[in-house]
């Protein structure tokens, strides 16, 4: 039916390729490209159908345009680094092809992510008659769709939204990150931020926490409030939201290692001189840490990610929790990946499917919650991320 070009060859990319390969009626041709083509070939070798691989520098717009023009895909799936979103969007505009990513743009030299840079492309994509779908991962991505689904089916207004991300898995290593170490550590060490009464409130990193009792026998876990990009678009497109927060679990071991690494400067993003050349400490640390793609066979346990929403329906107060539980070992058996990459890669495939089938296709730059959530929610159940929605006690989370 369609040809896709997937850019990037990390853990998430491996899942996207596997899941696209499982649907030949939708993804009839797959091209996988990265700066290091050997990584693409390693992913291709895991599949039971042939795909094409290529080398490309995702920071280089002319290289990207040349590859897109040579392959003529119907859609580019960007699972490279967030720093490269804008160059890939520029290339898609020049070559005339639709675009999808899983995380918003983040400048290389500033630990800050927001949608302003990509939202600025709205008129360019609309004029070109092209679709750009932003943040088609889990959080952002599925959490945006969850919110839209709750609003459509269970609420007249959502007043309080808490997005909760729990990784209860254990890889047995002293310290490792479950996705790109550079992005993960920049995200976790940034100031917290939440939306309340029409304004953003900043907090010191991981300074606010509470205990949340997770389903599926995961049980009580400490969750820490931090900033996450989907909050920005959700409060824009659901303006009745009075407060929106994002929470994530971290083990004491992870936080202690992160504290020590921060104290000695290893999480810094400013270049330092070392033996006559500049190095970025965090990038050097990334080179020392385990590749997240290697954690698949080691990780045991489950993840639980969901949206806890409170509001009104027919004038009565309502509190609902919609969530997915994913098992690390089951993910590895299916696609040779742990659940963190799986929960991001499956929604990327589904978002691509929505565009290629014309269900989520219109010119411009769009966030996930701006489309009808129902077909995406149906596909989550079909393709590996089944969800549940339950009515809950509002006191299950502290205000």
Secondary structure, DSSP 8 states (H G I E B T S, - for coil): -EEEEEE--SHHHHHHHHHHHT-TTTEEEEEEEESSHHHHHHHHTT-SS--EEEE--TT-HHHHHHHHHHH--SEEEE-S-GGGHHHHHHHHHHHT-EEEESS--B-TTSS-B-SHHHHTTHHHHHHHT-EEEE--BTTTBHHHHHHHHHHHHT-SEEEEEEEEEEE--B--SSS--SS-HHHHHHHHHS-EEEEETTEEEEE-TT--EEEEEETTTTEEEEEEEE--THHHHHHHH-TT-SEEEEEEE--HHHHHHHHHHHHTTTT--SEEEETTEEEEHHHHHHHHS--GGGGTTT-BSEEEEEEEEEEEETTEEEEEEEEEEEEHHHHHHHHS--HHHHHHHHHHHHHHHHHHTTTT--SEEEEGGGS-HHHHHHHHHHTT--EEEEE--GGGS--
